[in-house]
Amino acid sequence: MTNKFENSKLVSEIQKLKLQKNAVILAHFYQNPEIQDIADYIGDSLQLSQIAAETKADIIVFAGVHFMAETAKILSPDKKVLLPDLEAGCSLADSCKADDFAKFKAKNPNHLVISYVNTTAEIKAMTDIVCTSSNALKIVNSLPKDQKIIFGPDRNLGNYINSVTGREMLLWDGACHVHDDFSLERILELKKQHPNAKIIAHPECQKQILIVSDYIGSTADLLKFTKTDSAKTYIVATESGILHQMQKSNPTKTYIPAPPNDATCACNDCKYMKLVTLEKLYNCLLNENNEIFVDEIIQQKARKSIVKMLELSATFNL
């Protein structure tokens, strides 16, 4: 464990290396606070996908998980993309293997495939339109009502969209280990302790969590909501890393992480996101290791589905 002095030295060295190497650091909202604070850009999947496509840097250091760095590489094939820890995977992406998904798709022809961005490059290459939690509902609503759709890999997000739109999309049975594990009982206990608190939840949560929520939205949308809403206290059902930005944007309010089913834990963290540390970020930028590569053919196919998402997102003015 590094102390504050060591962290300060690492931050200083990272900043020097960024300038020397024309590098940019992208960090997801779920990263540790010190990683968010050193990043050039902080955001959710849609924001970071757009930044990855637009950045003029020679090196992209993606403080996130593997599929995010892959997405950056797909959109910026001529740039060097680095991931501080190659073990930083994603339980949701892991729940959808390419061979299994190919068979699933073959059994259901004439379906348009919409895949959540939390997937591998191989899945994106089999996809017509990629989506994020920010734009999934709008993308689905932009399609004809009679369009047959395969939606994957998150069943909770797919069920939420089906319930809102009245569609019957065919869903892949996958889930995020963080959002699938919030405890309704413990959340309601918190609500009793804080009766004026609003429950806000990510649409990857299970249905029973969404039913009791006052607001449902992507990580970025939850942050925006807490900035503009009049409540003073929020029970936040998503990965606890976002509380850092909520507290920075409005420190007079109270943000309580929604607890998981494990009674020994007060909050719900992504074990993969938390693998990224300042030391790992420094070493990867110094040595330019942990580079992300994507097969060229897969890259070309996957790029089409991501670009389609970005085009539709621009139309929606997200």
C-alpha positions as CSV (number, residue, x, y, z in Angstrom):
1,M,0.0,0.0,0.0
2,T,1.5,3.4,-1.0
3,N,1.3,6.3,1.3
4,K,0.2,9.9,0.4
5,F,3.9,11.0,-0.2
6,E,4.5,8.1,-2.6
7,N,1.2,8.7,-4.3
8,S,2.2,12.4,-4.8
9,K,5.5,11.4,-6.3
10,L,3.7,8.9,-8.7
11,V,1.2,11.6,-9.7
12,S,4.1,14.0,-10.5
13,E,6.0,11.4,-12.6
14,I,2.8,10.3,-14.4
15,Q,2.1,13.9,-15.4
16,K,5.7,14.3,-16.7
17,L,5.4,11.1,-18.8
18,K,2.1,12.2,-20.2
19,L,3.7,15.4,-21.6
20,Q,6.8,13.6,-22.9
21,K,4.9,10.9,-24.7
22,N,1.9,12.9,-25.8
23,A,-0.3,10.5,-23.8
24,V,-3.9,10.8,-22.6
25,I,-5.4,9.1,-19.6
26,L,-9.1,8.0,-19.8
27,A,-10.7,6.8,-16.6
28,H,-14.1,5.3,-15.9
29,F,-16.3,6.5,-13.1
30,Y,-15.8,3.3,-11.3
31,Q,-12.0,3.7,-10.8
32,N,-10.4,4.5,-7.5
33,P,-10.6,8.3,-6.6
34,E,-6.8,8.8,-7.1
35,I,-7.1,7.4,-10.6
36,Q,-10.1,9.6,-11.4
37,D,-8.2,12.7,-10.1
38,I,-5.2,12.2,-12.4
39,A,-7.2,11.4,-15.5
40,D,-7.5,13.8,-18.4
41,Y,-11.1,12.6,-19.0
42,I,-13.5,10.8,-16.8
43,G,-16.7,9.3,-18.0
44,D,-18.9,6.3,-18.7
45,S,-18.7,4.0,-21.7
46,L,-20.3,6.4,-24.2
47,Q,-18.3,9.4,-23.3
48,L,-15.0,7.5,-23.2
49,S,-15.8,5.8,-26.6
50,Q,-16.3,9.2,-28.1
51,I,-13.1,10.7,-26.6
52,A,-11.1,7.7,-27.8
53,A,-12.3,8.4,-31.3
54,E,-11.4,12.1,-31.1
55,T,-8.2,12.3,-29.1
56,K,-5.0,13.5,-30.9
57,A,-2.7,11.7,-28.4
58,D,-0.2,9.1,-29.6
59,I,-0.8,6.9,-26.5
60,I,-4.1,6.2,-24.8
61,V,-3.8,4.8,-21.3
62,F,-7.2,3.4,-20.4
63,A,-7.8,3.3,-16.7
64,G,-10.7,0.9,-16.9
65,V,-11.3,-2.7,-18.0
66,H,-10.2,-4.8,-21.0
67,F,-13.3,-4.3,-23.3
68,M,-13.0,-0.5,-22.9
69,A,-9.4,-0.5,-24.0
70,E,-10.3,-2.8,-26.9
71,T,-13.0,-0.3,-27.9
72,A,-10.5,2.6,-27.8
73,K,-8.1,0.5,-30.0
74,I,-10.9,-0.3,-32.5
75,L,-11.7,3.4,-32.8
76,S,-8.1,4.5,-32.9
77,P,-6.2,1.7,-34.6
78,D,-3.1,3.9,-35.3
79,K,-2.7,4.8,-31.6
80,K,-1.0,2.8,-28.9
81,V,-3.6,1.8,-26.3
82,L,-2.4,0.6,-22.9
83,L,-4.2,-1.0,-20.0
84,P,-2.6,-0.7,-16.6
85,D,-3.6,-4.2,-15.6
86,L,-4.3,-6.9,-18.2
87,E,-6.3,-8.8,-15.5
88,A,-8.9,-6.1,-15.4
89,G,-11.6,-7.9,-17.1
90,C,-15.4,-7.7,-16.9
91,S,-17.9,-10.3,-15.5
92,L,-20.5,-9.2,-18.0
93,A,-18.2,-9.5,-21.0
94,D,-17.0,-12.9,-19.7
95,S,-20.7,-14.1,-19.5
96,C,-20.9,-13.9,-23.3
97,K,-18.4,-16.1,-25.1
98,A,-17.9,-15.6,-28.9
99,D,-18.6,-19.2,-29.9
100,D,-21.7,-19.5,-27.8
101,F,-23.1,-16.2,-29.0
102,A,-22.4,-17.2,-32.7
103,K,-24.5,-20.3,-32.1
104,F,-27.3,-18.3,-30.4
105,K,-27.3,-15.9,-33.3
106,A,-27.4,-18.7,-35.9
107,K,-30.5,-20.2,-34.2
108,N,-32.3,-16.9,-34.4
109,P,-31.9,-15.6,-38.0
110,N,-33.5,-12.4,-39.2
111,H,-32.8,-10.7,-35.9
112,L,-30.9,-7.4,-35.7
113,V,-28.2,-7.7,-33.0
114,I,-27.8,-5.0,-30.4
115,S,-24.9,-5.6,-28.0
116,Y,-24.0,-3.7,-24.9
117,V,-20.6,-2.1,-25.1
118,N,-19.5,-4.3,-22.2
119,T,-18.5,-7.1,-24.6
120,T,-15.4,-8.4,-26.3
121,A,-14.3,-7.2,-29.7
122,E,-15.4,-10.6,-31.1
123,I,-19.0,-10.0,-29.9
124,K,-19.0,-6.5,-31.3
125,A,-17.9,-8.0,-34.7
126,M,-21.1,-10.0,-34.7
127,T,-23.2,-7.0,-33.8
128,D,-25.2,-4.6,-35.9
129,I,-25.4,-1.8,-33.3
130,V,-23.4,-1.4,-30.1
131,C,-25.2,0.4,-27.2
132,T,-24.4,1.8,-23.8
133,S,-26.7,2.2,-20.8
134,S,-26.9,5.9,-21.8
135,N,-28.4,5.3,-25.2
136,A,-29.7,1.7,-25.3
137,L,-33.4,2.7,-24.9
138,K,-33.2,5.4,-27.6
139,I,-31.4,3.1,-30.0
140,V,-34.1,0.4,-29.5
141,N,-36.9,3.0,-29.9
142,S,-35.4,4.2,-33.1
143,L,-36.0,0.9,-34.8
144,P,-39.3,-0.3,-36.3
145,K,-41.7,-1.9,-33.8
146,D,-41.8,-5.2,-35.8
147,Q,-38.0,-5.4,-36.0
148,K,-36.8,-8.7,-34.4
149,I,-33.9,-7.9,-32.0
150,I,-31.3,-10.0,-30.2
151,F,-30.1,-8.0,-27.2
152,G,-27.1,-9.0,-25.2
153,P,-25.4,-9.7,-23.0
154,D,-27.1,-8.0,-20.0
155,R,-30.5,-9.6,-19.2
156,N,-31.3,-7.0,-16.6
157,L,-30.8,-4.1,-19.0
158,G,-32.7,-6.0,-21.7
159,N,-35.6,-6.7,-19.4
160,Y,-35.7,-3.1,-18.4
161,I,-35.9,-2.0,-22.0
162,N,-38.5,-4.6,-22.8
163,S,-40.7,-3.4,-19.9
164,V,-40.4,0.2,-21.0
165,T,-41.0,-0.3,-24.7
166,G,-43.4,-3.3,-24.7
167,R,-41.0,-5.1,-27.0
168,E,-40.0,-8.8,-26.7
169,M,-36.4,-8.6,-27.5
170,L,-34.6,-12.0,-27.4
171,L,-32.1,-11.7,-24.5
172,W,-28.8,-13.2,-23.8
173,D,-28.6,-14.5,-20.2
174,G,-25.6,-12.4,-18.8
175,A,-25.2,-10.0,-15.9
176,C,-22.7,-7.7,-14.2
177,H,-21.5,-9.2,-10.9
178,V,-21.9,-5.7,-9.2
179,H,-25.3,-4.7,-10.4
180,D,-26.8,-8.2,-10.1
181,D,-26.0,-8.4,-6.4
182,F,-27.7,-5.5,-4.7
183,S,-29.8,-6.4,-1.7
184,L,-33.4,-5.2,-1.8
185,E,-33.8,-5.9,1.9
186,R,-30.8,-3.9,2.9
187,I,-31.6,-1.0,0.6
188,L,-35.1,-0.8,2.1
189,E,-33.5,-0.8,5.6
190,L,-31.4,2.1,4.5
191,K,-34.6,3.8,3.2
192,K,-36.2,3.4,6.7
193,Q,-33.1,5.0,8.3
194,H,-33.2,7.9,5.7
195,P,-36.8,8.3,4.7
196,N,-36.1,11.5,2.7
197,A,-33.4,9.8,0.6
198,K,-34.0,9.0,-3.0
199,I,-33.0,5.6,-4.4
200,I,-31.3,5.9,-7.7
201,A,-30.2,2.9,-9.7
202,H,-28.4,1.7,-12.8
203,P,-30.6,-0.2,-15.3
204,E,-28.2,-3.2,-15.0
205,C,-29.8,-3.8,-11.6
206,Q,-32.3,-6.5,-11.1
207,K,-36.0,-5.7,-11.5
208,Q,-36.9,-5.6,-7.8
209,I,-34.2,-2.8,-7.3
210,L,-35.5,-0.8,-10.2
211,I,-39.1,-1.0,-9.0
212,V,-38.3,0.7,-5.7
213,S,-36.0,3.3,-7.4
214,D,-37.0,7.0,-7.7
215,Y,-34.7,7.4,-10.7
216,I,-33.1,5.0,-13.2
217,G,-30.2,5.9,-15.4
218,S,-26.7,5.3,-16.7
219,T,-23.8,6.2,-14.4
220,A,-23.4,9.6,-16.1
221,D,-27.2,10.1,-15.9
222,L,-27.2,9.3,-12.2
223,L,-24.4,11.9,-11.7
224,K,-26.4,14.5,-13.6
225,F,-29.5,13.7,-11.6
226,T,-27.8,14.3,-8.2
227,K,-26.5,17.7,-9.5
228,T,-29.9,19.0,-10.5
229,D,-32.4,17.2,-8.2
230,S,-33.6,18.9,-5.0
231,A,-33.1,15.9,-2.6
232,K,-30.3,16.1,-0.1
233,T,-29.6,12.3,0.3
234,Y,-29.3,9.5,-2.2
235,I,-29.0,5.7,-1.9
236,V,-26.9,4.9,-5.0
237,A,-27.4,1.5,-6.6
238,T,-24.4,1.3,-8.9
239,E,-20.6,0.7,-8.5
240,S,-19.4,2.9,-5.6
241,G,-16.7,4.6,-7.6
242,I,-19.2,7.2,-8.9
243,L,-19.7,8.6,-5.4
244,H,-16.3,10.3,-5.7
245,Q,-17.6,12.5,-8.5
246,M,-21.0,13.0,-6.8
247,Q,-19.3,14.3,-3.7
248,K,-17.0,16.5,-5.7
249,S,-19.8,18.0,-7.7
250,N,-22.1,18.7,-4.7
251,P,-20.3,18.1,-1.4
252,T,-23.3,19.4,0.7
253,K,-25.4,16.3,-0.2
254,T,-25.1,12.8,1.2
255,Y,-24.5,9.8,-1.0
256,I,-25.0,6.3,0.5
257,P,-23.7,3.3,-1.5
258,A,-26.4,0.7,-1.9
259,P,-25.3,-2.5,-0.1
260,P,-24.8,-6.0,-1.7
261,N,-26.3,-9.2,-0.5
262,D,-23.0,-9.9,1.4
263,A,-23.9,-8.6,4.9
264,T,-20.2,-7.9,5.7
265,C,-19.9,-5.2,2.9
266,A,-21.4,-1.7,3.0
267,C,-20.9,-1.0,-0.6
268,N,-20.6,-2.8,-4.0
269,D,-17.3,-2.5,-5.8
270,C,-16.1,-3.9,-9.2
271,K,-13.1,-6.1,-8.3
272,Y,-11.8,-5.6,-11.8
273,M,-12.0,-1.8,-11.9
274,K,-10.2,-1.6,-8.6
275,L,-7.2,-3.5,-9.9
276,V,-5.9,-0.3,-11.5
277,T,-3.5,1.6,-9.2
278,L,-1.3,4.6,-9.6
279,E,1.8,2.4,-9.6
280,K,0.5,0.2,-12.3
281,L,-0.6,3.2,-14.3
282,Y,2.9,4.7,-13.9
283,N,4.7,1.5,-14.9
284,C,2.6,0.9,-18.0
285,L,3.1,4.4,-19.2
286,L,6.8,4.4,-18.4
287,N,7.5,1.0,-20.2
288,E,4.6,1.3,-22.7
289,N,3.6,-2.3,-21.9
290,N,0.3,-4.0,-21.5
291,E,-0.5,-2.9,-25.0
292,I,-3.9,-3.9,-26.4
293,F,-4.1,-5.5,-29.9
294,V,-7.2,-6.4,-31.8
295,D,-7.2,-8.7,-34.9
296,E,-7.6,-6.5,-38.0
297,I,-10.6,-8.3,-39.5
298,I,-12.4,-8.3,-36.1
299,Q,-11.4,-4.7,-35.7
300,Q,-13.0,-3.7,-39.0
301,K,-16.3,-5.5,-38.3
302,A,-16.5,-4.3,-34.7
303,R,-15.8,-0.7,-35.7
304,K,-18.9,-0.7,-37.9
305,S,-21.2,-1.5,-35.0
306,I,-19.5,1.1,-32.7
307,V,-19.6,3.8,-35.4
308,K,-23.3,3.1,-35.9
309,M,-23.8,3.7,-32.2
310,L,-21.9,7.0,-32.3
311,E,-23.8,8.1,-35.4
312,L,-27.1,7.4,-33.6
313,S,-25.9,9.0,-30.4
314,A,-25.1,12.2,-32.3
315,T,-28.6,12.2,-33.7
316,F,-30.0,11.8,-30.2
317,N,-27.7,14.7,-29.1
318,L,-26.4,12.7,-26.1
